[in-house]
């Protein structure tokens, strides 16, 4: 926790200085250059090793948040652990959606607001409608948004029922959807099991090492599809990506990957050129 607090404050200070120095640059471009670095450092503090495969990840690059048209992308993944948020922030230039009470947490809440996190009260229809509007505005401004379509965290690899918000936002804005699948090497220890967030993260941090595999799919275009059709297509792809992520974590596959050198661990973004 000490390393997390000190590291977060250090990265935050560096980001603020960079924002002052690069005033002509888009604010979110500067933030998106620092957030993946902070997230990668945070994951190392917690002993979480992330291996990512798919577009841009195979080239050891952070996935752009907007497409060639300048429209933001929607990144959708299964939600299993409190570590999911820094994982997706380390892999893609995105805003994330978080539950509303996190906004009031010391340091995390203020930092989340600063980097553009969108907070939603899932019990309030008005809050949900407000966040949906904010998502549409972010996409139109060319900013990526990461969402967990299941709405909350669940144990296991099985996908639960999707909430419709992400798909309505995609249809409304014409944004591409990038499906992602995540699997943890120690599911029993890493999954949220109805406990307070801090207790959950303490349990994850107590593990000596955690391996996580993330499979990133190709962008899905709206192309006249309805929200229901998009939802079905994303579900099929996510199921396939999760299965592939789980397969990569099996001992036999890991041994083959190490022998062939085909497994790529996502490096610290701060070490990447550009």
Secondary structure as UniProt FT lines:
FT   HELIX           2..21
FT   TURN            22..24
FT   HELIX           27..45
FT   TURN            46..47
FT   STRAND          48..54
FT   TURN            55..60
FT   TURN            68..69
FT   STRAND          74..77
FT   TURN            82..83
FT   HELIX           84..91
FT   STRAND          94..99
FT   HELIX           100..104
FT   TURN            106..107
FT   HELIX           108..114
FT   TURN            115..116
FT   STRAND          118..120
FT   TURN            122..123
FT   HELIX           125..140
FT   TURN            141..142
FT   STRAND          144..147
FT   TURN            149..150
FT   HELIX           165..173
FT   STRAND          177..184
FT   TURN            185..186
FT   HELIX           187..190
FT   HELIX           197..205
FT   STRAND          210..216
FT   TURN            223..224
FT   HELIX           227..248
FT   HELIX           251..260
FT   HELIX           269..271
//
